Amino acid sequence: MLSFNPWHGIREHQPLGSIMRVRIAAYERSTRYRHEMNAQPRVEPTNIDAIPD
């Protein structure tokens, strides 16, 4: 399962501002819920080789 998180980018591209700081919690809860409902483990790749072809 693919999850998008704008905070995983380089520092220069990370979201700014108080609203965006609140959104980080919403992104985290959303991905946790979706993974639980789909019975999928939540795995973060550590390098490009960890991503399947």
Backbone torsions as a table, in degrees:
resi	resn	phi	psi	omega
1	MET	NA	133.3	-178.6
2	LEU	-95.2	133.3	176.2
3	SER	-123.0	138.3	177.0
4	PHE	-103.8	135.0	177.2
5	ASN	-144.1	111.0	-177.5
6	PRO	-64.2	-13.1	179.8
7	TRP	-83.0	-3.0	177.7
8	HIS	-87.8	-2.2	179.7
9	GLY	-81.2	-178.1	177.5
10	ILE	-68.4	156.6	-173.4
11	ARG	-54.6	-38.5	-178.0
12	GLU	-65.6	-22.3	-177.7
13	HIS	-104.7	1.7	-179.5
14	GLN	-73.2	147.0	-179.2
15	PRO	-60.4	149.1	-179.8
16	LEU	-118.2	158.9	171.0
17	GLY	97.5	164.5	-175.4
18	SER	-68.0	-37.4	178.9
19	ILE	-63.2	-41.5	-179.8
20	MET	-67.9	-31.9	176.8
21	ARG	-66.4	-32.8	176.1
22	VAL	-71.7	-37.5	-177.8
23	ARG	-64.3	-27.8	-179.5
24	ILE	-59.5	-37.8	177.3
25	ALA	-67.0	-38.9	179.3
26	ALA	-65.7	-42.3	177.1
27	TYR	-60.3	-44.5	-178.9
28	GLU	-62.3	-46.9	-179.7
29	ARG	-65.8	-39.0	-179.3
30	SER	-63.5	-47.9	-178.7
31	THR	-67.5	-37.8	177.6
32	ARG	-61.8	-45.0	179.8
33	TYR	-62.4	-47.3	-178.5
34	ARG	-62.4	-41.3	178.7
35	HIS	-65.8	-41.0	178.3
36	GLU	-65.0	-45.5	-178.0
37	MET	-66.3	-30.0	179.0
38	ASN	-94.5	5.0	-180.0
39	ALA	51.8	45.2	179.8
40	GLN	-116.1	139.2	176.1
41	PRO	-70.1	148.5	177.0
42	ARG	-95.9	111.2	-175.6
43	VAL	-124.3	131.4	176.1
44	GLU	-104.7	124.0	177.9
45	PRO	-64.9	142.9	179.3
46	THR	-98.6	-17.5	175.4
47	ASN	-159.6	173.7	-175.4
48	ILE	-63.4	-28.6	179.7
49	ASP	-70.2	-18.1	179.9
50	ALA	-78.8	-9.3	-179.3
51	ILE	-91.3	123.6	-178.1
52	PRO	-66.6	154.4	178.4
53	ASP	-71.9	NA	NA
